[in-house]
């Protein structure tokens, strides 16, 4: 294990920026595996809310994953390796930029073979150990209590919410594109059902907003 505990830190960067530094040379999942390996071996230090975390804790409890965004970009995220739940935004993780740059160097021999095996394992089970927080439901104009029955039915499941927001941003997204980008491990049939519910909810929301605009003009 590298002795990095006493090294002075340089610029600290968030997990996404760390992941992006490796993407020109590696795939997103390969970059996440390499960064996780570096964190576990203490070749790359990790801070949480400004506090340097002990290597033995990182090696047994944390890992870095690559999460696809709706727009096709990748986000780096530190998650619990033991499925420990925590509230989104509770912890702010940072890595040392200089150490991340060193991690980007090519691997050879047994290290490369071990990394390849880890990448294959991560790719086969690419769903996050703890899924990222579901996107928040779109903010609709508050509806009077007397109009509750007519309020649009916004999906509440995490996959439905993700698809709802994806289609609201780009209604032209196909089922194949959504299936490729979806960060959750669901079957195609489940995805199709979620798409159907999301499109129905978006149609209802558009109809309701159009009716409100007409009432306001009158």
N, C-alpha and C positions, 0 to 999 in steps of 0.2 A: 504493500500500500504506500502510495506516495505521501511524503510528509509535507503537506501544504498548510497545516494549521497555523504555522507561525509566519507564513509569507504575507507581506503587505498586499492588500487588495488593490487592484486597479479599478477601472470603470466597471460598475455592476450593470448587468443587462437582464431583462426579463426572459422567461423561457421561450417566448415566441421569437424574440430577436436572436437568441442562441440557436434555435432550430433553423432559422433562415440563413444563418452564417454557414451552415453545412449543406443547405439545399442545392447550391450550384454543383456540388460534386456527388451528392447522395440523394436518394429518394427520401420522402418525408419520414417513413417508418424506419428506414436505415439510420437516418440522422438521429431519430429519437432513441433508438437502441444504443447508438454510440455514445450519446450524451448520458444516458442512464448508466452505461458501463463506467464512464468516467466519474460520475457522481458516486457510484458504489465503491470504486477503487480509490477515491479521494484525489484523483487527478484533476478534478474540477470541483471546487467548493460550492456550497449552496447556503444561501442566507434565507431566513424566514422572518419577515417583519423586522429586518435589520439585524437579526441575531444569527451568528454563524452556527449551523447545525453540526452536531457530532457525526463523523463518518459512519460509526456503527449503527446509528439510528437511520441514516439515509439508506444504508445497504439493506436493511431489513424492512423498512416501512414505506419507502417512496420510490417513485419512478417517473420518468418524463415520457409523455405520449404526444403524438401528432394528431391533431383534431381538424378535420376538414370543415371550413366555413361554407356558408351558403353560396358565396361569390366565387368559390373555387380556391381561395387562398388557404394556407395552413396556419394553425395556431399551436404553439407549444404550451403544454400544461403539465404541471406537477400534480400527480394524483397519488392516492394511497395505494400501496401494493397489497394491502391486507383489507381492502374495501372499507376502510374507516370513513364514516360520513362526516362532512363538515359543510358549513354554510358557505355559499359562493361569496368571494370577496373577503373572507375571514383572514386568509393568509396571503401575503405578498412574497413571492419567491424571486430570488435574484441569483445570477451566476456571475463569475468573474470573466470579463470579456477576454482577457489575455489567455486564460486557461481554456476557454471555449475555442479560441483560435488554434491552440495547440492540439485540441481534440480533433480538429478538422484534417490533420495530417493523415496521409494514406496509411493503412494497416497492412502488415505482411505476416506470413507464416501462420503459426497457431492462433495468434490473436485474430487474424482475418477469418480463419475457419470458424472460430468460436462465435465471432460477430455474425457471420453468415447464418449459423444455426439459430442464433437468437432472433435475427431478422425474419427468418422463415416462420419461427414460432409466433412472433408478434403479428406478422401478416395474416397467418391462419386464424388468429383470434384478434382481429384489429379493433373490436369494440373496446372502449375505455373501461378500465377496472371500475372506475366511478365515472359515469357519464357526466359530461359538462352540463352545467345548469341549462335547463330548457329555456329557449327565448321567451321573454315575457309576452303575454298576449297584447296585441295592438291596442293602443289607448283609444277607446271610443268615447264619444260625447256622453256624459252621464245621462242616464235615462230616468225619467220620473217613475216613482213607484207604481203609478197607475198603468205604466206602459211596459211592465216587466214581461208580460207574456209575449210581446212583440219584439223583444230584444233579440239580436242575432245570437245564435248558439255557437260560441267560439269553442273549438276543441280544447280539451283539458289535458289529454295524455301528452307525454313529452314528445313522442314521435309525431303525433297530430299537430302539436304546436309548432314543431320545427318545420313541418311541411307547410302549415298555414302561413308562417312568416316567409318561407322560401317562395311560395306561389304569390304572396302579396307583393313581394319585391320584383318577381319576374314570372308573370302568369304563363309564359310560353315554355317553362321548364317541362320536359317530358318525364315519363315514369322511369325511363332508363337513366336519365341524368340525375334524377332524385335518388334513385337506388344507388348510384355510384357515390353521391355526395353525402348520403344520410349517415350520421355518426353513430347510429344505433343499430344493433344486430336484430333485424326483423326480416320475416319472409317477404317475398314479393307480393303475395296475396294480402298480407297485412298492410304493406305499403300502399297497394292499390286501394284498399278500403279507407286508409287514412287520407289519401289524395281525394277520394270521392267526398269524404266528410269535409275536408278543408275547402274544396271548391264550392260545396253547398253553403258553407258558412260564409265564404267570401261573397257569394252571390246575394245571400240574405243581408249581409252588412251593406253592400252597395245599394240594394233596393231600399233599405231603411234610411241610409244617408241621403239618397235621392229624394225620398219622400219628405225628409226634414227640410232639405233645401227649398223644396216647393212651398212648404208651409211658411217658411221664413220670408219668402218673396211676396206672399199674399198679404 
